[in-house]
């Protein structure tokens, strides 16, 4: 009988954007693939791809303790029903709750995808420190199953969780991001005319959105001619979201073009000259991988995840986090030097071909699945 692979992920849209090729690769390798998530428009696409979908009462806010307990129970019941050979947990809440439930259910092997440690590890103050203590305890419990592999996208997150304890180094696997289908992201010549600088992300404070707008303001004041584009929507379920009022103020100010949520990232990057991501911390941001695949120079922050997605001084430039002045300065360098931009862009495409090709990323995941099955 074919082995069962179950993905649990918060958002079905995230599954499509970040794990669909892995699921298809597993399906082609003989796995019966199931996906469990909150409801959403993407569920229909998931089922049309030949995967069985299971709805879970997932939410990103998670402020009601009873609702969180009901969620853990719902995951536990699903695990007993499906008895997966491999359970692949994606995003923070599924990793924590699914990992705990898997220790009390007939699950043969667990993959915990640690694609970033989230808002709680960025926050400061006593409340944040106490919350980190609680979350750290959850991680210890969630990663304690014997037949488990924890996939990390950057060494900083790996070392942080190893330092917490409860995760043995033998369980660690490094896979550099979610990969990119290079056939969908072509290396196009830069457009002529006024340089276009774009940031594509959920419009969250910790994505560096405010610093991006401030950098645009600084460059405009210095007479630097460029167009600045924000691609993405606010996220009302996230405590770090930019407010609708703030967005409206930016619209009125006219510093940045607000393009909203878009699916045609390859086309937008192809029509841009520079891609920027001034995030405070990431796993390994797919947007920088997509920029590399499109042969676009990037400017990003010298923080975990972001610095791991580029080759500093070769495919892009690093700036200190939360520093709009430094961001403006490095953007000016690339705005005024098309030769350097093209050099960085070409090196980025070569990096994408070497390190981020989706076929390689899928193969690495399938190897992890096979290792877990052999251990049973």
C-alpha positions in Angstrom: 0.0 0.0 0.0 1.2 3.5 -0.9 2.7 5.5 2.1 0.6 8.4 3.4 2.1 11.9 3.5 0.2 14.5 5.4 1.0 18.2 5.3 -0.3 20.5 8.0 0.0 24.2 7.2 -1.8 27.3 8.5 -2.9 28.8 5.2 -3.8 26.8 2.1 -2.5 29.7 0.0 0.9 29.3 1.6 0.9 25.6 0.8 0.4 26.4 -2.8 3.1 29.1 -2.9 5.8 27.3 -0.9 5.1 23.5 -0.8 3.1 22.5 -3.9 6.1 21.3 -5.9 7.3 19.1 -3.0 3.8 17.6 -2.7 3.7 17.0 -6.4 7.1 15.4 -6.3 6.0 13.1 -3.4 2.8 12.2 -5.3 4.9 11.3 -8.4 7.1 9.2 -6.1 4.1 7.1 -4.9 2.9 8.9 -1.8 -0.8 9.5 -1.1 -0.7 13.2 -0.3 -3.1 14.8 2.2 -3.2 18.5 3.2 -4.8 19.9 6.3 -5.2 23.7 6.8 -7.7 26.4 7.6 -10.3 27.0 4.9 -9.7 29.3 2.0 -10.0 29.8 -1.7 -6.8 27.8 -2.4 -8.4 24.6 -1.1 -10.2 24.1 -4.4 -6.8 24.2 -6.2 -5.3 21.8 -3.7 -8.1 19.2 -4.3 -7.9 19.7 -8.1 -4.2 18.8 -7.9 -5.2 15.4 -6.6 -4.6 15.9 -2.9 -7.2 15.2 -0.2 -7.9 18.2 2.0 -8.9 18.3 5.6 -10.1 21.4 7.3 -8.7 22.3 10.7 -9.8 25.2 13.0 -6.5 27.0 12.5 -6.0 30.7 13.0 -2.9 32.8 13.1 -3.8 34.9 16.1 -4.3 32.1 18.6 -5.3 34.2 21.6 -8.1 31.9 23.0 -6.6 29.1 25.0 -9.7 26.8 24.7 -9.7 27.3 20.9 -6.0 26.3 20.8 -6.7 23.2 22.9 -9.5 22.3 20.5 -7.1 22.7 17.6 -4.5 20.3 19.2 -7.3 17.8 19.8 -8.5 18.2 16.1 -5.0 17.5 14.9 -4.6 14.5 17.2 -7.9 13.0 15.9 -6.8 13.6 12.3 -3.5 11.8 12.9 -5.3 8.8 14.4 -7.6 8.7 11.4 -4.9 8.9 8.7 -2.0 7.3 10.6 0.5 9.0 8.2 3.8 7.5 7.4 5.2 11.0 7.1 3.8 14.1 8.8 5.2 17.3 7.3 4.5 20.3 9.5 4.8 23.7 7.9 4.7 27.2 9.7 5.0 27.8 13.4 1.6 26.8 14.9 1.4 23.4 13.0 5.0 22.6 14.0 4.3 23.3 17.7 0.8 21.7 17.9 1.3 19.0 15.3 4.6 18.0 16.9 3.0 17.6 20.3 0.0 15.7 18.9 2.3 13.4 16.8 3.9 12.2 20.1 0.5 10.8 21.1 -0.6 9.4 17.8 0.5 6.6 15.3 2.7 8.7 13.2 5.8 7.0 11.8 8.0 10.0 11.0 7.7 13.8 11.4 9.2 16.6 9.3 9.1 20.0 11.2 9.8 22.8 8.7 11.2 25.7 10.7 11.0 28.4 8.1 11.5 31.3 10.5 10.9 31.8 14.2 8.2 34.5 13.9 7.1 37.6 15.7 7.8 36.4 19.2 11.5 36.1 18.6 11.7 39.7 17.2 9.8 41.4 20.0 11.5 43.1 23.0 10.4 43.6 26.6 9.4 41.5 29.6 6.1 40.3 28.0 8.0 39.1 24.9 10.7 37.4 27.0 8.0 35.5 29.0 6.3 34.5 25.7 9.5 33.3 24.3 10.0 31.1 27.4 6.6 29.5 26.8 7.2 29.1 23.1 10.6 27.5 23.8 8.9 25.0 26.1 6.5 24.2 23.3 9.4 23.7 20.8 11.1 21.3 23.2 7.9 19.2 23.4 7.1 19.4 19.7 10.5 18.4 18.5 10.9 15.5 20.9 9.7 12.6 18.8 12.4 10.1 18.2 11.8 9.7 14.4 11.8 13.4 13.5 13.7 15.7 11.2 13.7 19.5 11.7 14.4 21.3 8.4 16.0 24.7 8.8 16.6 27.3 6.1 19.4 29.3 7.9 22.0 28.4 10.5 20.9 31.1 13.0 17.5 29.6 13.5 19.1 26.2 13.8 21.6 27.3 16.4 18.9 29.2 18.4 16.7 26.1 18.7 19.6 23.8 19.4 20.5 26.2 22.2 17.0 26.0 23.7 17.6 22.2 24.1 15.2 19.4 23.3 16.5 19.1 19.7 19.3 16.7 19.0 21.7 17.8 16.2 21.2 14.4 14.5 17.7 15.5 13.7 18.7 18.7 11.9 18.5 19.1 8.1 19.5 22.2 6.2 17.5 23.0 3.0 18.0 26.4 1.5 14.5 27.7 1.2 11.4 26.6 -0.8 13.1 26.7 -4.2 11.9 28.3 -7.5 10.8 26.9 -10.8 13.4 28.6 -13.1 11.3 28.0 -16.2 8.7 30.4 -14.8 11.3 33.2 -13.9 13.2 34.2 -16.9 16.4 36.3 -17.0 15.1 39.5 -18.8 17.1 42.6 -19.6 16.4 45.5 -17.3 13.7 48.0 -18.5 14.8 51.4 -19.7 13.8 54.6 -18.2 13.5 55.7 -14.5 14.7 52.8 -12.3 12.0 50.9 -10.5 12.6 49.7 -6.9 10.1 47.2 -5.5 9.3 45.5 -2.2 7.0 42.5 -2.4 5.8 41.1 1.0 2.9 41.1 3.4 2.8 44.7 4.6 4.1 44.1 8.1 6.3 46.4 10.2 8.8 43.6 10.6 9.2 43.3 6.8 10.8 46.7 7.0 7.9 48.4 5.1 8.2 51.7 7.1 12.0 51.8 6.5 11.4 51.3 2.7 8.9 54.2 2.6 11.3 56.4 4.6 14.2 55.5 2.3 12.0 56.6 -0.6 11.3 59.8 1.2 15.1 60.4 1.8 16.0 59.7 -1.8 13.2 62.0 -3.1 14.5 64.8 -0.9 18.0 64.3 -2.4 16.7 64.6 -5.9 17.3 60.9 -6.8 14.9 59.9 -9.5 13.3 56.4 -9.1 9.9 54.8 -8.7 9.1 52.8 -5.6 6.6 50.0 -5.5 5.0 48.2 -2.6 3.5 44.8 -3.7 1.3 43.2 -1.1 -1.6 43.7 1.3 -2.0 44.5 5.0 -2.6 41.4 7.2 -5.2 42.3 9.9 -4.6 38.9 11.7 -1.0 39.8 12.4 -0.1 42.2 15.3 2.7 43.6 13.2 0.6 44.7 10.2 0.7 48.2 8.8 -2.6 49.8 9.4 -5.1 50.8 6.6 -4.8 54.4 7.8 -1.0 54.3 7.4 -1.4 52.9 3.9 -3.8 55.6 3.0 -1.4 58.3 4.2 1.3 56.8 2.0 -1.1 56.8 -0.9 -1.8 60.5 -0.4 1.8 61.3 0.0 2.6 59.8 -3.4 6.0 58.5 -2.5 5.3 54.8 -3.3 3.0 53.0 -5.8 0.7 50.7 -3.9 0.1 47.7 -6.1 -1.7 45.4 -3.6 -1.6 41.6 -3.6 -0.3 40.3 -6.9 0.4 36.8 -8.3 2.5 37.9 -11.3 5.7 38.4 -9.3 7.9 37.3 -12.1 6.4 39.9 -14.5 6.7 42.6 -11.8 10.3 41.8 -11.1 11.0 41.7 -14.8 9.6 45.2 -15.1 11.7 46.4 -12.1 15.4 47.2 -11.7 16.0 46.5 -8.0 14.3 44.3 -5.5 14.5 45.2 -1.8 13.6 43.4 1.4 14.5 45.3 4.6 13.1 42.6 6.9 13.9 42.2 10.6 14.3 38.4 10.4 13.3 35.6 8.0 13.7 31.8 7.4 14.9 32.2 3.9 12.7 34.6 2.0 11.3 33.3 -1.3 11.0 36.8 -2.7 14.8 37.1 -2.7 15.1 33.8 -4.4 12.6 35.0 -7.0 14.6 38.2 -7.5 17.7 36.1 -8.1 15.9 33.9 -10.6 14.8 37.1 -12.5 18.4 38.4 -12.6 17.6 41.4 -10.4 20.0 43.0 -8.0 18.8 43.1 -4.4 19.2 45.2 -1.2 18.3 43.4 2.0 19.1 43.5 5.7 22.0 41.8 7.4 19.8 39.5 9.5 19.2 35.7 9.6 17.5 34.4 6.5 18.0 37.6 4.4 21.8 37.4 4.3 21.6 33.7 3.6 19.5 34.3 0.5 22.1 36.4 -1.3 25.9 36.5 -1.8 26.8 39.9 -0.3 28.7 42.1 -2.7 28.1 39.6 -5.5 24.3 39.4 -6.0 23.2 42.3 -3.8 24.0 44.6 -0.9 23.3 44.2 2.8 22.3 47.0 5.2 21.8 47.2 8.9 18.3 46.4 10.1 15.8 49.2 10.9 18.1 51.8 9.3 16.3 53.8 6.6 19.3 56.1 6.0 21.6 53.1 5.2 18.9 51.6 3.0 18.5 54.8 1.1 22.3 55.1 0.7 22.7 51.5 -0.8 19.6 51.9 -3.0 21.2 55.1 -4.4 24.3 53.1 -5.2 22.3 50.7 -7.4 19.9 53.3 -8.8 22.9 55.3 -10.1 25.0 52.3 -11.3 23.2 50.2 -14.0 26.4 48.3 -14.8 26.7 47.1 -11.2 23.0 46.3 -11.2 23.4 44.1 -14.2 26.5 42.4 -12.8 24.6 41.6 -9.5 21.6 40.4 -11.4 23.5 38.0 -13.6 25.3 36.6 -10.5 21.9 36.2 -8.9 20.6 34.2 -11.7 23.6 31.9 -11.5 23.0 31.6 -7.7 19.4 30.6 -8.4 20.4 28.0 -10.9 23.1 26.6 -8.5 21.3 26.7 -5.2 17.5 27.3 -5.5 16.3 25.2 -8.5 13.0 23.6 -7.5 14.1 20.1 -8.7 17.0 20.1 -6.2 14.8 21.3 -3.3 12.1 18.7 -4.0 14.8 16.0 -4.2 16.2 17.0 -0.8 12.7 16.8 0.8 12.1 13.3 -0.7 15.4 12.2 0.7 14.3 13.3 4.2 11.0 11.4 3.8 12.9 8.2 2.8 15.2 8.5 5.8 12.2 8.7 8.1 10.6 5.6 6.5 13.8 3.6 6.8 14.0 4.4 10.6 10.7 2.8 11.3 
